[in-house]
Each structure stands twice: as C-alpha cells, then as structure tokens.
C-alpha cells in the first residue's frame, strides 16, 4: 500500500467512527455517555485532519517530483 491509500482509508475509518458516535449520541443516554461520545467525535475529527494532512503532503511531494523529472 502507498501513503495515499493508507491516508484515504484513515479518513474513511475516522468518518465512520464519527458517524457511529453521532448515532449513539442521538439515541440519548447519560451525561457520562454523552461526554464519552464527544471525546470520540473529537478524536475522529483529529484523525480526519491528520490523514488529510498526509494526503496533502503526498500530493505536494508527488508534484515536486514530477517537476524535477519534467
């Protein structure tokens, strides 16, 4: 696997975690459960941002390499 596909998979997985947490949160529950879901959503948000940063870096690096060989 290359970095792009790994990062894309990471984005997909984090988005799924966020969505699952949102569904659990919408079903109600105790304040502890809601707090836990907020933590889960924040972690998923950070994971998405990190994986997008990897995708941007790969894109920039690929562009630079293409410029070198053009």
C-alpha positions in Angstrom: 0.0 0.0 0.0 1.1 3.5 -0.6 0.7 6.6 1.7 -2.3 7.9 -0.3 -4.3 4.8 0.1 -3.5 4.4 3.7 -4.4 8.0 4.4 -7.6 7.7 2.4 -8.5 4.6 4.4 -7.8 6.5 7.6 -10.2 9.3 6.6 -12.9 6.8 5.8 -12.4 5.0 9.1 -12.5 8.2 11.1 -15.6 9.4 9.4 -17.3 6.1 10.1 -16.2 6.4 13.8 -17.6 10.0 13.9 -20.9 8.9 12.4 -21.4 5.9 14.7 -20.7 8.1 17.7 -23.2 10.7 16.5 -25.8 8.0 16.1 -25.2 6.7 19.6 -25.3 10.2 21.0 -28.6 10.9 19.2 -30.1 7.9 20.9 -29.7 9.6 24.3 -28.2 8.3 27.4 -26.4 9.5 30.5 -24.2 12.6 30.6 -21.2 10.3 31.0 -22.2 8.6 27.8 -22.6 12.0 26.0 -19.2 13.1 27.3 -17.6 9.9 26.0 -19.2 10.4 22.6 -17.9 14.0 22.5 -14.4 12.7 23.2 -14.9 10.0 20.4 -16.0 12.6 17.9 -13.1 14.9 18.8 -10.7 12.0 18.3 -12.3 11.2 14.9 -12.1 14.8 13.9 -8.4 14.9 14.7 -7.8 11.7 12.8 -9.5 13.1 9.7 -7.4 16.2 9.9 -4.2 14.2 10.3 -5.0 11.9 7.4 -5.9 14.9 5.2 -2.5 16.5 6.1 -0.8 13.2 4.9 -2.8 13.3 1.6 -1.8 17.0 1.1 1.9 16.2 1.8 1.8 13.2 -0.6 0.3 15.4 -3.3 2.9 18.1 -2.8 5.7 15.7 -2.8 4.4 14.0 -6.0 4.1 17.4 -7.6 7.7 18.3 -6.7 9.0 15.0 -8.0 7.1 15.5 -11.3 8.6 19.0 -11.6 12.1 17.6 -11.1 11.7 15.0 -13.9 9.8 17.3 -16.3 
